[in-house]
Amino acid sequence: MASRHGMLARAALVALPLLLAGAAARADAVDDLNADFHQTYEAARTHLFAAQRAAVPLLVNRFDQIALYRPGIDQPEIFNVDQTAFNRVRSVAHSAAALYLRLVPFGLGQLDAARLDWLAGFERRLTAAETETAAKAGLSAEQRAAELGLLAEVRRFTQRIRQRGEIDQPLLDEYRDAVRPGIARCFHIAAAAQLDQFRAQLDRWRAAYPTLAWDRALGLVMATHQPRRLYLQRQLFDWLLRDDPEREDRVVVAETLTGTPPLEQGVSPEAMRLLSAVMLDKVLAEGVLGDPLALQSDALGPAAQEIIRSWPPP
């Protein structure tokens, strides 16, 4: 009997590696299919993007820069926006936010000595900014009036709060209502200053290269997380290339966690890869799933919605 058990044990030891090898082979075979997908995807992505780059112009935006890549030409033409007007009105609008930030997060009610000291210094800086703005050469009448109006409003509330020595919600509500129109005017000036320059340069490029396939051009916008919605440059590209931000047929936003280097140093390879992947995903999604937008969200999303809807409330 012992001999029989020994024979069975030896047989099991022989068979076990074979079974494990068979299981590994089956797992490897499935993995091989996934490898096939990744290899064919990369080959298709590279091929499709190369064909697009050879046929249509590519516009790339990084903050205050736009680069034009003409078909088949690696070296871009780069345009830099004059940020002088933007920088000024941005700083003036920030003054309204600075007052709020120095007060509210630290609590309403009686102000401590540190905040009172800050208010006194801030009031002096606002007065100096008003004096400088009134005498500043080169400002349009619209910009000067917008800056002076907002600075004066912020200074008046700064003085009022300092003299009271306390802050409450009704006064904050009054402050918000007083400064919002001035902030909006500053934002409008800043937006117009950038859009007018960008549009003029795009018009120059289209006039200089009228034979390019502008009706099929692609756009790549590199932006940080905060302005991804209603991003000025993205709206500009969507207008120019007649795209819908929900579809991203021709304009793709590459969201970054940190700033990107100037376009003179080249476009991030990751951003270019994203653009090419989105273009391929549309082809793949329409051909296999019947919807060109299916791969612009999580592929498991519809199934997840169906499953979670079936769950009882938590």
Summary of the structure (lengths in Angstrom):
residues: 314
radius of gyration: 30.2
end to end distance: 59.6
largest distance: 109.9
contacts: 843
relative contact order: 0.11
helix: 69%
strand: 10%
